[in-house]
Amino acid sequence: MAASPRMRNALTLFSANDCVLCHRVRLVLAAKGVTYDLIEVDPQNPPEDLIDLNPYHSVPTLVERDLVLYAASVVSEYLDERYPHPPLMPVDPLSRARLRLATLRLEHDWVPQVQAIQMGTKSQADAGRKRLRELLTASVPLFKAFKFFLNTEMSLADCAMAPIIWRLPSLGVALPKDGKALEDYGSRIFRNPGFARSLTEQERRLNELPG
Ligand SMILES: N[C@@H](CCC(=O)N[C@@H](CS)C(=O)NCC(=O)O)C(=O)O
């Protein structure tokens, strides 16, 4: 990618302005306190730069000098290794594998519902709301059992989960009746200054940060 005078940092992130997967990566960057140049992209109309860099033309895409990374999981894990403090993964292999699997489930089962609500037809959006609500209801015991998502400390799995929880009011998905643990989880994450820093202007308007 040709360096442009707008670019001041070693890292450049191509990101959409309201996208759970891009938000996930911005949350990792904010938790690490890493500064970066943000290029806002309309995913339906990707710029030439992005087309040249990423065969899928998708966001999030991260560029660091000659390194080009895409897929939110690849980008997030790279950032956690490249900027080790604070660590966003536990050290033991079993816990790491569990959190990776939980994140994979989020990508396969939860994110498509969010995308169907945001971009689908009315019937796709309605089906997405119903399924997302079922997934939330089934996850309540997990939020009761752990302070963070399946873990005692904030992890990359929270960076994947929190953007979905943040969007629930704007997606028209109510919390389950016994969803207080989910609400508390959201407040715990949203109160973190890194969370506010991770939001684009469009995303900030989707919900309210705790006072
Ligand atoms: N597997 C990719 C999917 C990313 C994705 O679906 N991004 C959407 C925006 S939310 C996008 O770029 N869509 C346009 C496209 O894929 O051409 C990832 O994990 O990053």
The ligand as an SDF file (V2000), in Angstrom:
LIG
                    3D

 20 19  0  0  0  0  0  0  0  0999 V2000
  -14.4470  -13.6680    7.5440 N   0  0  0  0  0  0  0  0  0  0  0  0
  -14.3100  -12.2360    7.5080 C   0  0  0  0  0  0  0  0  0  0  0  0
  -15.6690  -11.6350    7.1910 C   0  0  0  0  0  0  0  0  0  0  0  0
  -15.7190  -10.1400    7.3230 C   0  0  0  0  0  0  0  0  0  0  0  0
  -17.0040   -9.5630    6.7950 C   0  0  0  0  0  0  0  0  0  0  0  0
  -18.0220  -10.2480    6.5760 O   0  0  0  0  0  0  0  0  0  0  0  0
  -16.9550   -8.2710    6.5660 N   0  0  0  0  0  0  0  0  0  0  0  0
  -18.0200   -7.5850    5.8810 C   0  0  0  0  0  0  0  0  0  0  0  0
  -18.3400   -6.2690    6.5550 C   0  0  0  0  0  0  0  0  0  0  0  0
  -19.0780   -6.5420    8.1280 S   0  0  0  0  0  0  0  0  0  0  0  0
  -17.5170   -7.2730    4.4900 C   0  0  0  0  0  0  0  0  0  0  0  0
  -16.3960   -6.8360    4.3150 O   0  0  0  0  0  0  0  0  0  0  0  0
  -18.3510   -7.5430    3.4970 N   0  0  0  0  0  0  0  0  0  0  0  0
  -18.0160   -7.2720    2.1430 C   0  0  0  0  0  0  0  0  0  0  0  0
  -17.3600   -8.4400    1.4700 C   0  0  0  0  0  0  0  0  0  0  0  0
  -17.0540   -9.4430    2.1360 O   0  0  0  0  0  0  0  0  0  0  0  0
  -17.1690   -8.3280    0.2550 O   0  0  0  0  0  0  0  0  0  0  0  0
  -13.7560  -11.7380    8.8470 C   0  0  0  0  0  0  0  0  0  0  0  0
  -13.8190  -12.4750    9.8480 O   0  0  0  0  0  0  0  0  0  0  0  0
  -13.2100  -10.6440    8.9200 O   0  0  0  0  0  0  0  0  0  0  0  0
  1  2  1  0
  2  3  1  0
  2 18  1  0
  3  4  1  0
  4  5  1  0
  5  6  2  0
  5  7  1  0
  7  8  1  0
  8  9  1  0
  8 11  1  0
  9 10  1  0
 11 12  2  0
 11 13  1  0
 13 14  1  0
 14 15  1  0
 15 16  2  0
 15 17  1  0
 18 19  2  0
 18 20  1  0
M  END
$$$$
